[in-house]
Amino acid sequence: MRAPQDCKTMAELRLAIDALDQNLIDLLAQRAAYIDRAAVLKTGDGLPARIGSRVEEVVTNVRRCAGGRGLDPDLAEELWRKLIDWSISREEKILGPSVPAD
């Protein structure tokens, strides 16, 4: 894949963006599989879908990572909070509604 500065036309740029979008979808699908596994493991461990301290740990990590890569940490946090909420909803289909552990 070409670096953004190496794209000479909008068509080249769009192809690169489309390829990145496909990669992001692949990664999100992979993440969803881990979420499904987490729900199974949480069932065995008696854990709820939402664990507040883990949510905040993930958000902190994402903000730090985003900032280190030149991405707006506020944007990353907003996107990840939506992703986390979606993930928790997915887990709750297996575990039932969360009663916060902390």
N, C-alpha and C positions, 0 to 999 in steps of 0.2 A: 504494500500500500504506500502510496506517495505521501510525503509530508505535506502539510497544508501549503507551505511556501513553494513547493514544487509543482502544484497544480496550476496549469496555465490557462485553463478554460473552466467555465462554470460546469460543463459536462463532466470534466475530470473531477472537479470538487464534489459534485453531487454523487458520482460513483463511489468516491471515498467515504462520504457521509453515509450512503446506503450500506456499504460494507460494515462500517462501524455500528450502525443500527442493528444489523444482523448479528454481529458479535455481542452487542448488549443484550439482545433477546436471548441468545444462547446462554449467556452468563446468568440472566434472570431465571431462565428455566432450570439451570443447574442449581441456583440458590433455592428455588422452590422445592427441588428434590431434597435438599438438606433440611429445609423447614419441615417437610413431611416426615423425615427421619427423626427430627427433634421432637415432633409430636408423639411418635411412638416411644422414644426414650423417656420423655416427660411422663407419659402414662405409667410406665414402669417405676419411675422415681416419685410419683405422686406430686409432680410439679404443675403449676398452672401455665397456661399459654403466655400470659403477660407476667414478666418478672421485671419490675421497674428498674432495678439496679442494672440489669443487663441491657435494657433499652438505652439507658443513659450512657453506659459504657460504649455501646455500638455508635451512638451519636457522637460522642467525644472522639472516638477513633476516626470516624468519617470526617469530622470537621478538621482534625489535625492532618489527615491524609489529603483532603481537598486543598487546604491552605498550602501545603508543601508542594502541590502540583499546579498551583496558579489558578485553581477553581475557587469561586466564591464559597466560603464555608457556609454561609447562610443558605445558599441555594442547595448545597449538598445536604445540609440538615433537613431542609424542607422536603426534598425528594426522599431521603431515607426515612423520615418519620412516616411518610405515606407508605413506603415499602414495608416498614416495620408493622404498621397498623394492618396492612393487607396480610402480612405473614401471620400475625397473631389471629386474625379472623380465620385464616386457613387452618391453623392449629386448633382453634376452638371448635371447628367442625368435628374434630376427633375427640378433643378433651372436654368439650363443654365450655360454657362461659367462664371467664377468668374471675377469680377472687384474688386480688393482688397479694403476692407473697411478701412484698415490701413496698 
